[in-house]
């Protein structure tokens, strides 16, 4: 994938990522949808990353489990076509990342304000 502009850190996306990593760790599952049925859209909106006041927004998520370091998880994600496409998606402008007990979550976002 070609290089893209660096992403900006977003605390709402970090909060969403942390909540999902913590939930997967506590309940011992591995999925983009929580056991209670929450999706990434539900989680990021609960964290405050909403369409309110925006013309459009987009979001994506990478999850991983078991990698023991940032280097390991990034290597794993970059070797996976779908995960790499999220990381190198030029549409995404913001990111939040979290790890809990070797459950890793990257939440990506982009919001465009109304004119």
ABEGO torsion letter per residue (X at the ends): XBBBBBBBBBAAAAAAAAAAAAAAAAAGBBBABBAAGBBAAAAAAAAGBBABGBABBBBBBBBBBGBABAAAAAAAAAABAAAAAAAABAABABBBBBBBGGBBBBBBBBBBBBX
